[in-house]
Amino acid sequence: MDAVLRELLVRQLDHWLPGALHRSRRATLALSYTGDPGTAEAALRVVAGFADRLRGRRLTVLVLAGGGPEVPARLGVVEATLPADVAVHVVPGDPARLPVVLKAAGAAGAPLLTLIDGGAPDPALLAATTTGRPAEVLLTAAATAALRPALTAAGFPLVAEVELVPVDGSPARRIAFGTGLDKSLEAFKDALWAADGSVTGVAGGSGDVPAGGSGAIRYRDPAGGLLDVAGPPAAGPLRGELLAELTRHGPRTVTELRRHALTATAYRAGDAGRALTELLDTGAVTRDPEHGRLGGDVLISAVPAPDARSTA
């Protein structure tokens, strides 16, 4: 599970860092975790890969973790390869200390990406992660934790979550991502479907992150089904969820259904197009207008079941 989280962080950081450096002369990456310090090592290696873009910028990396003195020594090997524009601060403690650490680092008002691995979704903790402009957070917890409501209440307008279910029967974990940027949420979903837990922590925009899936984990969709990670996601469960959404709330545009797939399921927005095409082919839904490109303003309606039509 640590390897999967590490890979997701590496991929998300590879997306986040160029944008953060473009938006502001300063940015903060905060890592708070209870697992393998290899997660922080991998993140620092990504940062090292962007050394040429860091000139004239200031990146603060906060590492909040237990593990004793060996953690700073282990991270120091990678830190020595970083440019002077990067300040790394290793702080002992658990995620509950994160609000104080972020405030002391002056993280407010500039791009902030926070990883909280294993911390309870406490309102004060999550509120501290929203002080960035923009702010994004990657949060993991026990499978029973309610992460989506907590992130929404904290002020993140876009939230996606999924349950990671190891095939070896070890405990499942829930992972959620909160942001205000559509492209960041899409990048998170792309990372989910590219993850296989084999990342070594070398990325930095070089395309070195391995693709594909090993089947080491499955995703439990918020709608309830288990999805294999290896290969393209099966469209069947998404077809069922989009049809259920149309039945619950009536006709929706393609844009609205793409957003539903992005935020309410484990799927990407692009997966909705394939699922809708298959629903149209089977006659389960209709479209208005009937012909032309399946664009964002096309209205999709569920076809009532035969028994429902007969009693209408």
PyMOL commands that set and color helices and strands:
alter all, ss='L'
color gray80, all
select helices_A, chain A and resi 2-23+38-49+51-53+70-79+95-104+123-129+147-154+182-194+236-249+254-264+269-282+306-311
alter helices_A, ss='H'
color red, helices_A
select strands_A, chain A and resi 26-33+58-65+86-92+112-117+135-142+158-166+173-179+217-220+226-228+252-253+285-288+299-302
alter strands_A, ss='S'
color yellow, strands_A
deselect
rebuild
show_as cartoon
